[in-house]
Amino acid sequence: MKLFKKEKVAKKQYDKGQIFIKIMAAILALLMVVGTVGTLVYALI
């Protein structure tokens, strides 16, 4: 019974980790897009 609870907790932590990774990936992708657009605007001016 205790082993089952530990596995359940580990799964919840894994899910939180997955969500955190997806949020970080989205933030990094947004930064890449903003950097690219900023560079293009700066180059055109």
C-alpha positions in Angstrom: 0.0 0.0 0.0 2.8 2.4 0.9 4.6 1.6 -2.4 1.5 2.4 -4.3 1.2 5.8 -2.6 4.9 6.5 -3.4 4.4 5.7 -7.0 1.3 7.9 -7.1 3.2 10.9 -5.6 6.1 10.3 -8.0 3.7 10.4 -10.9 2.3 13.7 -9.7 5.8 15.2 -9.4 6.5 13.9 -12.9 3.4 15.6 -14.3 4.4 18.9 -12.6 7.9 18.5 -14.1 6.3 18.0 -17.6 4.2 21.1 -17.2 7.2 23.1 -16.0 9.3 21.9 -19.0 6.5 22.9 -21.4 6.2 26.3 -19.8 10.0 26.9 -20.0 10.1 25.7 -23.6 7.3 28.2 -24.5 9.1 31.0 -22.8 12.4 30.2 -24.5 10.6 29.9 -27.9 9.0 33.3 -27.3 12.4 34.8 -26.4 13.9 33.4 -29.7 11.0 34.9 -31.7 11.3 38.3 -30.0 15.1 38.3 -30.5 14.8 37.4 -34.2 12.1 40.1 -34.8 14.2 42.6 -32.9 17.3 41.8 -34.9 15.4 42.1 -38.2 13.8 45.4 -37.2 17.2 46.8 -36.1 18.8 45.6 -39.4 16.1 47.3 -41.5 16.4 50.7 -39.7 
